[in-house]
């Protein structure tokens, strides 16, 4: 195979029309570097062979996409290209890093190395494939291997907790989220996993839903039972039923459990994505109940 043919395996030209598929979607499997260039740009002609050489040497660990910014103004405008060469890196469908100018090969290598997935990241991706196929056992085994390689990696821990929850191991998931760093929940995805684990832990080991509902029919003011029932509904992703019980707690006793009715509703809103008709409707009802 010629050098030119080999390069074509790991780099390609993209356009406004193909950018979504060849860059954004492709970056969900492997990092994609986009080289914004133009024929008249001297530094671009210096950088391009460096990028192609490194793409070949890395043998598919990242993908090089070359976009002529003169011929493809839509994507160039979308990403604010004002000076070229400009290299933007995409990972998991998102812009992850960039540099401008014709950097020397050594600096480009450092830039690429920062983007490449670690062995633990590769195991995370394999586990996600297993989870999507419904193979919880394989996912757990793979994520435990990833944890051994990166015991303090919040992304690995969050994935492990989610897999443990999916496999019906809420107590193990609770222990795993206890290993997260103090700032981990600033990541919305990790915060969602933590919320799911906490609700599952609250629901585990309690009375059955039938028993709780029967108790509430006999004693509507039993707010402990209402809270337990709400947690059970959240654990089953029955969010509207959960919100109705929590709203009733707020209406009956705002101070119950240090305002736990309102606080739990806010946690459910976050779990649902903070948007949508159901969230908006219950936000309005919560505001009315508080006033």
Protein Blocks (a to p, Z undefined) as FASTA:
>chain_A
ZZklmmmmmgccddfklmmmmmmmmmmmbccddddddfklmklmmmmmmmmmmmmmnnop
accddddfklmmmlmmmnopabdcdddddeehiafbdcedjddfklmmmmmmmmpccfkl
mmmmmmmmmmmnopaklmmmmmmmmmmmmmmlmklmmmmmmmmmmnopaklmmmmmmmpc
fklmmpmklmmmmmmmmmmmmmgopacfklmmmmmmmmmmlmklmmmmmmmmmmnopakl
mmmmmmmmmmmommgghhllmmmmmmmmmmnoopajklmmmmmmmmmmmZZ
